Each structure stands twice: as structure tokens, then as C-alpha cells.
């Protein structure tokens, strides 16, 4: 599907966009980059990750594949303003962490001459900016393709090619509804828990006593405050359900603790251990 002559343009050269650019460049593909930050463009050019770049949106005009690495709302706005620049037959994809509204809004704007295939690379870091870009973070990561009934096999194949070129460990397909329910639990709830733990009290004075358990649990509390509230609100229904379920489970454990129910707590720990083992398979 994707050949060495395929022209690829990445919109947004932050952590993920930069990591895509680096990975595609290392695999020998021709990449352009669009970003409003001249320093991001300069960095990408200096590293030779992109052949052309700037804030000129017309760079997408003759590109076969356009990859948006913008925040969801910004991506939707960008398409509303610039959809006429996309060439006939182009494949448009993204990296957004939420799918239902993104897919609905983007497909509402595009005509039949441009096809959007939604994707979500399950990879990232607690830092932002192209200076932290690193395509090796994809090698142990999952790549999610979120097609609709209207998507062609060609578009799905392009998404699979991108994942393979970037060396993602595992590729899956699921619906937008399944994706957003899943992401509410696996990603968004975990971030809310980490943030809440850090906000319970200002325990910065305990840093010199910290062990691995606290570091592991709170790593993702270092979070992009511009992006994540947007993702939370776009998946509000699913995330609220997950927070309610987590709150009930926390209260259940609290009740066992207050009543001194050792056997009840043991069963909680056994269930937790057995369920966690499923996530170790294949690593």
C-alpha cells in the first residue's frame, strides 16, 4: 500500500508527530511536516526527519497520506478550514486518543474523494515536544485501528502499513464505541487516579523516602494539562462510569479494612493478582 514514492505529510510535530516523522525517515520514506512552531520545524529538518516543512498548510496538496498529530479539537478545526487542500484519493489518518466525536466530525466535513481512517498509537511519554520524540517507544506498544463501515480495505491497509513501518508490537481493529469504552478504563481512569493521588496532599517532602510502588503508580501524574481535559470531556460518559465503579470498589475495600476482614482483603488481593497476570502475557 505504502511505497517509497508515497508522499506523506504530518501535521503537528510534537512528541507523537515527531516520533512518527523519525520512524518514517529511518525506514526510508519521504516526509513533510507542518507546524506553527518554527523551532519544531527547525528541529525536524536538522535531524533530517522531514524533507520539507513549515507552517504553510499547502504542503499537504499533493500528499498521498496525511497524518494529523494534532489535539482532537484542533484537528477538527484544521480540517474544517483546510479540507479543500487535500488531494483526490488521499488517505487521512490521526493519532487522537478519543474516537467517536472525532470520526463523526471529520467524516461530516470530508467528501468521498478523501478517506479518513482513525488510528490510535497506544504510546507516549510524560513529556511533550519534538525534542522528546523517539520512535523506539512504538516497539513495545499497541496500535489501534478504528474503522467505520464506510472505510475501504485500502485505507485499513494503509493504517496497517503505518503500524508495521513504525514497528508497533501489536495491531488491533475495533469500533469507535469499543475504543472509547476501553480507553476510559485503561488510560483515562488510570490518569485520573494518578492525578488524584498526587492531589490528596502536598507530600513533596516525602520524595527522599519514595519507593518503586509510588513512582510506578504516579509516573503518569506528570501530565499535559492542555490535552487531557479535552480528552476527558470528549469521553465524559465512559469516564464518569469508570470513576463511579472505581469509587465503589475503593469503598468496598475501605469497608473490609474498617471491619478487620482479613479474608475479604485477601480475596481482593488474589483477584487483583490473577487479573493482572493477563496483562503480562506476551510482553
C-alpha positions in Angstrom: 0.0 0.0 0.0 2.7 2.5 1.0 5.7 2.6 -1.3 9.0 4.5 -1.2 7.4 7.0 -3.6 4.4 7.7 -1.3 4.3 11.3 -0.2 3.5 11.6 3.5 2.7 14.8 5.4 2.5 15.0 9.2 0.5 17.9 10.7 1.8 18.7 14.2 5.4 17.9 15.1 5.1 17.3 18.9 6.0 14.1 20.7 3.9 11.7 18.6 4.2 13.6 15.3 7.9 13.9 15.8 8.2 10.2 16.7 6.2 9.3 13.5 8.5 11.5 11.4 11.6 10.0 12.9 10.4 6.4 12.4 9.3 7.0 8.8 12.5 8.8 7.9 14.6 5.9 9.4 12.6 3.5 7.3 13.4 5.5 4.1 10.1 7.3 3.5 9.6 10.8 2.2 8.0 13.0 4.9 6.9 16.6 5.1 5.9 18.4 8.3 3.5 21.2 9.2 3.7 23.0 12.5 3.1 26.6 13.7 6.2 26.3 15.9 9.2 27.2 13.8 11.5 25.6 16.4 9.8 22.2 15.9 10.2 22.5 12.1 13.8 23.6 12.5 14.5 20.6 14.9 12.9 18.1 12.5 14.8 19.5 9.5 18.1 19.5 11.4 17.5 15.8 12.3 16.6 15.1 8.6 13.2 13.6 9.7 11.4 15.8 7.2 12.4 16.9 3.8 10.1 19.9 3.7 8.3 21.8 6.4 6.8 24.9 7.8 3.5 26.5 8.7 2.3 26.5 5.1 -0.8 24.3 5.0 -0.5 23.9 1.2 2.3 21.4 1.9 -0.5 18.8 2.0 -1.7 19.5 -1.5 -0.1 16.6 -3.4 0.4 14.2 -0.5 -0.9 10.7 -0.6 -1.1 10.2 3.1 -1.8 13.0 5.6 -1.3 12.2 9.3 -2.8 14.5 11.9 -0.9 14.6 15.2 -3.0 17.5 16.5 -5.2 17.6 19.6 -8.7 16.3 18.7 -10.5 19.7 18.7 -7.6 21.3 16.8 -7.7 18.5 14.2 -11.4 19.0 13.6 -10.9 22.8 13.2 -7.9 22.3 10.9 -10.0 20.0 8.6 -12.9 22.4 8.5 -10.5 25.2 7.4 -8.3 23.2 5.0 -10.1 20.2 3.7 -10.1 21.7 0.2 -6.3 21.3 0.1 -6.4 17.5 0.4 -5.9 15.8 -3.0 -8.4 13.4 -4.5 -7.7 9.9 -3.3 -5.7 11.0 -0.3 -5.8 8.9 2.9 -6.2 11.0 6.1 -5.4 9.5 9.5 -4.7 10.6 13.0 -3.3 9.7 16.5 -6.2 11.1 18.6 -6.9 9.4 22.0 -10.7 9.5 21.6 -12.7 8.5 18.6 -16.5 8.8 18.5 -16.7 12.6 18.1 -13.5 12.8 16.1 -14.7 10.3 13.5 -18.2 11.8 13.3 -16.9 15.4 12.9 -14.2 14.6 10.4 -16.4 12.4 8.2 -19.0 15.2 8.2 -16.5 17.5 6.6 -14.9 15.3 4.0 -16.3 14.4 0.7 -16.0 11.0 -1.0 -12.7 11.9 -2.6 -10.7 11.8 0.7 -11.0 8.9 3.1 -10.4 9.2 6.9 -9.2 6.1 8.8 -8.9 6.7 12.5 -5.9 5.3 14.4 -4.6 5.4 17.9 -1.0 4.6 18.7 -1.0 3.5 22.4 2.3 5.0 23.1 3.6 8.2 24.7 5.6 9.8 27.4 5.0 12.1 30.3 6.8 14.8 28.3 5.7 16.9 25.4 7.6 18.4 22.5 9.5 17.1 19.5 12.8 17.1 21.5 11.4 14.1 23.3 10.4 12.2 20.1 11.6 8.7 19.9 10.2 6.0 17.6 11.6 3.2 19.8 8.7 3.8 22.1 6.4 2.1 19.5 8.3 -1.2 19.6 6.5 -2.5 22.7 3.3 -0.6 22.0 -0.2 -1.5 20.6 -1.6 0.2 17.5 -5.4 0.6 17.3 -7.2 1.0 14.0 -10.8 2.3 14.4 -12.6 1.8 11.1 -16.2 2.5 10.2 -18.4 0.5 7.9 -17.6 3.1 5.2 -13.9 2.5 5.3 -12.2 0.7 2.4 -9.8 -2.1 2.7 -7.2 0.2 1.1 -7.5 2.7 3.9 -7.3 0.0 6.6 -4.3 -1.4 4.7 -2.6 2.0 4.8 -3.1 2.1 8.6 -1.7 -1.3 9.0 1.3 -0.4 6.9 2.0 2.7 9.0 1.9 0.5 12.2 4.3 -2.1 10.6 6.7 0.5 9.3 6.9 2.1 12.8 7.4 -1.4 14.3 4.4 -1.5 16.6 4.2 -4.7 18.5 0.5 -5.5 18.0 -2.2 -4.2 15.7 -5.9 -4.4 16.5 -9.1 -3.2 15.0 -12.2 -2.2 17.0 -15.2 0.1 16.7 -15.2 3.7 17.9 -17.6 2.8 20.7 -15.5 -0.1 21.8 -12.4 2.1 21.7 -13.8 4.8 23.8 -15.1 2.4 26.5 -11.8 0.7 26.6 -9.8 3.9 26.7 -12.0 5.2 29.5 -10.8 2.3 31.7 -7.2 1.5 30.6 -6.0 5.1 30.0 -8.2 7.9 31.3 -9.2 6.3 34.6 -5.6 5.5 35.4 -4.5 9.1 34.7 -7.3 10.4 36.9 -6.2 8.1 39.7 -2.6 9.1 39.4 -3.5 12.8 39.4 -5.9 12.4 42.3 -3.2 10.6 44.4 -0.8 13.5 43.8 -3.5 16.0 44.8 -4.7 14.3 48.0 -1.9 16.2 49.9 1.3 18.0 49.1 3.7 15.3 50.2 6.7 16.6 48.3 8.7 16.4 51.5 8.4 12.6 51.2 10.4 12.4 48.0 13.6 11.1 49.6 11.7 8.2 51.1 9.9 7.2 47.8 9.9 3.5 46.7 9.2 1.9 43.3 5.5 1.4 44.1 4.8 5.1 44.4 7.0 6.0 41.4 5.3 3.4 39.2 1.8 4.4 40.2 2.3 8.1 39.8 4.5 8.3 36.7 1.6 9.3 34.6 0.6 12.1 37.0 3.1 14.2 35.1 0.5 15.1 32.5 -0.2 17.5 29.6 -2.7 19.9 31.2 -3.8 21.2 27.7 -4.5 17.9 26.1 -6.0 15.6 28.8 -9.0 17.7 29.9 -10.0 17.8 26.3 -9.8 14.0 26.0 -11.7 13.6 29.3 -14.6 15.7 28.2 -14.8 14.0 24.8 -15.3 10.8 26.6 -17.2 12.1 29.6 -19.9 9.4 29.7 -17.5 6.5 29.8 -15.0 8.1 32.2 -17.7 9.1 34.7 -18.9 5.4 34.7 -15.4 4.2 35.3 -14.8 6.7 38.1 -18.1 5.6 39.7 -17.1 1.9 39.5 -13.6 2.7 40.9 -15.1 4.7 43.8 -17.4 1.8 44.7 -14.5 -0.6 44.7 -12.4 1.7 46.9 -15.3 2.0 49.3 -15.6 -1.8 49.3 -12.0 -2.2 50.3 -12.4 0.5 53.0 -15.3 -1.4 54.5 -13.2 -4.6 54.7 -10.5 -2.6 56.4 -12.8 -1.0 58.9 -14.3 -4.3 59.8 -11.0 -6.1 60.1 -12.0 -8.6 57.4 -8.6 -10.2 56.6 -10.1 -12.9 54.4 -12.1 -10.4 52.5 -8.9 -8.3 51.8 -7.0 -11.5 50.9 -9.6 -12.3 48.2 -9.4 -8.8 46.8 -5.6 -9.3 46.5 -5.9 -12.7 45.0 -8.4 -11.5 42.4 -6.2 -8.5 41.6 -3.1 -10.7 41.2 -4.8 -13.1 38.9 -6.4 -10.4 36.7 -3.0 -8.5 36.5 -1.3 -11.7 35.1 -3.4 -11.4 31.9 -1.6 -8.1 31.2 1.9 -9.8 31.5 1.2 -12.3 28.7 3.1 -11.6 25.5 5.4 -8.9 27.0 
